[in-house]
Amino acid sequence: MKRLFKVLIAVAILAGLFVLAKAWRELYLPYRPYSGSQILLIEPGTSAPDVASSLVQRGILARRLPFLLRYFIGRAQHRLKAGEYLFDRPLRPIDVYQKLIRGDIYLHPVLIPEGSDRFDIASILNRDLKINPENFLRITQDTALIRDLDPQAPTLEGYLFPDTYRFPRNVSPAAVVETMLSRFRHVYNSKFKQEFQQSGASLHDVITLASLVEKETPDRLERPIVAGVFARRLELHMQLACDPTVVYAARLDHRMLEHPLPSITRSDLDFDSPYNTYLHAGLPPGPIANPGEASIRAALAPAPGDALYFVSNNHGGHVFASTLAEHERNVARYRKQVAELRDLAEEEAGTHGPSTPENNQTKNRAAKKLKKRGQNKKQKTTHPRTKKRARLRAGGRA
C-alpha cells in the first residue's frame, strides 16, 4: 500500500511538473486566434486571478495558468498596475504580464487645434476625456504657473499650446493644464527665446498679437501680412477692429459658447469690454486664443508694407488695402459676391427656409457655379477662423 501511495505521489508530481512546464512554454507563445483591438480596464484593487480571467474572457489569453504562474513567481518584486490597456495584436502571456507590471497604460489622443481658446479646449477635453469644463476653466484662470514668463497675463489663455496630446483615463484638469504649459515652455525655449531676447519684444504683447492673427486667417503665408496690418494700426493709434476680439468678449460674458459661432450682432459690437477692439484702441488685455508657431513667428516679425485694411476674398484669404477708399471698394465687391452666392443658393434650392444638410449641399453647388463665373474660387466654410469679414477694418462697420 505504501509503495502504491508513493507511486501515486510520484505520478502526481510528474503530472504537475508537466503542466507547469507546458504553462511555462506557453508563456512565450503568442495567442494566435486573437486578432481584435480592444481596451481592457483594470480597476484598482483587482486581484491577479480576476485579471487573468478578464484576459481570457476578452480573448487576449488562451488560458489563465501561464499568466498566473509568472505573476506568482514575481509577485514579491512586482504588482499589476490598474488602468486602461490597449491590446491591438496577439501577444505572448509574458508580454501581457510585463505590460501590466510596467503600467503601460493606454493614452487617449487629444487634438487641440491652433487657434482654440480656453472655452474650445474645455469642450474638447469634456468630449474626449470627460473632464468637467467648469473645473478646467477655473484652473486656467490661475496665472501662477506662467507668471515668470508673463506677469501681465489675465489668464492662461495664449499659453495652452495647441498640439496633439496623449492623456491617461481619469487625468485631472490640473495635469492637463500643466502638460500644455510645459509644451509651450519647450517651444518657447527651443524656438523663440533667443529671438525674444535679441528683439526685446514683450512676450505678452507678441502672444496677444499672435492670437489675433491666428483667429483672423488660417493661411500661414498670409499671417505675417495680417500681423503687419495690425502692427501699423497700433503705431498709428488706430482701432484694430478685429472681429475675433468681439467674439472673445462675448465668450467671457458667457455668450457665443455654442458651435458653430453665431453671427456678430450690433449689440456684440457695442458691448463695452476691454477685449472689444472696435471700442478700445490698442491690443486687448491678453490673448484671445492659443496661437501656433506660425502665428507667433508672424507676430514677432510682421511683414513690411503699407496695408491698413483687409476683408475676406471669399476663398479662404483676404484682400488688403492701404487706403480707406480702396478698402471700401473691396468690401463692396465682397458683399456683391456674398449676395450672388446667396441668390444662387436660393434659386437652386427653391426655398428661403432654414439651413439644412440638403440646402448646404445646394449652397456648395452654387459656390461652384460662382467659381465658374470667375467671381468666387471657393466658399469659405471649412475653418472656424475663416468667418466672412464684412466689417471695415478702419474702425467703422460694414
Secondary structure, DSSP 8 states (H G I E B T S, - for coil): -HHHHHHHHHHHHHHHHHHHHHHHHHTTS--TT----EEEEE-TT--HHHHHHHHHHTTS-S-SHHHHHHHHHHTTT-----EEEEE-S---HHHHHHHHHHT---EEEEE--TT--HHHHHHHHHHHH---HHHHHHHTT--GGGTTT-TT-SSSTT-S--SEEEEETT--HHHHHHHHHHHHHHHIIIIIHHHHHHHT--HHHHHHHHHHHHHH-S-TTTHHHHHHHHHHHHHTT-----HHHHHHHHHHTT-S-SSS-----HHHHH---TT-TTTS-S--SS-SS---HHHHHHHHS---S---EEEE-SSSSEEEESSHHHHHHHHHHHHHHHHHHHHHHHHHHT------HHHHHHHHHHHHHHHHTTS-SS-S-SSTT-----S-TTSS--
